[in-house]
Amino acid sequence: MGFVLTEEQRLMRDAAAEFARERLLPGAAERDRTRAFPLALVQELGAMGLLGMKISVDDGGAGADNTGYVLAMQAIAQACASVAVILASSNLVACILADHATPVQRERWLAPLARGELGPAGFCLTEPDAGSDASALRTRAEDRGDHFVISGSKQWITSGAHAGIYLVFAKTDPQGGREGISTFVVERGTPGLVVGKDEHKMGLRSSGTVQLHFEDVVVPREQLVGEVGRGYAAALGALGAGRIGIAAQALGIGEAAFGEGLRYAAGRRAFGQRVVDFQASRFALADSRMDLDAAWLLMLRAAALLDRGERAAMETSMAKVAASEACGRVVDRMLQLHGGNGYSEEYLIERLYRDARITRIYEGTNEIQRLIISRELVR
């Protein structure tokens, strides 16, 4: 299966890569050290339409297809994975609004989000006791007729302290299981919405991950997105397509690590020769190049299937697993090429090693992805 990029896809990739190289990379290490949220940079990306990459130009987005999306996401992640995950979360919210919001809701939230006017968006699904099993949500949304009252807590919310809007999944029917979950928009500053502790994470340290608490938050009925009880289906659909975005993040981190390892090995000498000239180093580089290219092809295949409107549940899961695990292998090999220096914060490979690990966990662990793949094989 060959891939020939369209002019639009190349432009999307190149614009993201230029911004990443000139605006994101220079301050990435300092942001990681201080855990500073890059709000101004995110707003610049919003002005480029990258908070709503797959949203139509008429709605303020970039009008990209899935292939353009993953190419841009990979370029961003190659410079700063924290910014990439901020974009991924906002794009996830934008896609759900595009698919399920009313015309009034689209004008109120989707267009301003896609244009960067609201800042980033928070995707509020995960809870302290509900990760992979989203049906175990405890956050409640009590129907009071013309409004709902939301109570509960969410965890691992990217951009949580800085988002302009939050897409919140809550149970409107406590006994309804997956069919009892509905989706709501909660705006920043709504009474009862409390930003909790900042999560001090291993990696992606400048992505602003927090807990959120909903203390009897009153939400007007017009902020219900889609039908009552259809929230889980909306989340599942968006996350399924969004897995290729995680693959893109992993490949961006992996490519950055590969470049660092190759440069270091070419410039470092040991025992009278360059590190890159040792056979073990050559094998590490060869294996890493094969890992990254194979995963890249799986990612593009999944994106192409989605662009053609075909079923791609297995292929998106395969891309996510392959890319995240390839990334893990590559950063480990490239850190090893650095020797003891790779363990120092003075070298970029140390941050890449930390950032890589989460790609096997979020937006569906790789164990869950393997269940999806195997289910598709025997359906």
VENDA-V184841 format. One record per helix or strand of 3 or more residues. SS is the DSSP state (hx for helix, st for strand). FROM is the first residue (numbers start at 1). TO is the last residue. If there is no record, write none. Layout:
SS_FROM_TO + SS_FROM_TO
This chain:
hx_7_34 + hx_39_47 + hx_50_52 + hx_57_59 + hx_66_79 + hx_81_100 + hx_103_114 + st_121_124 + hx_134_136 + st_140_143 + st_147_157 + st_165_171 + hx_177_180 + st_181_187 + st_193_198 + st_210_220 + hx_221_223 + hx_231_267 + hx_275_277 + hx_279_307 + hx_313_343 + hx_348_360 + hx_366_378
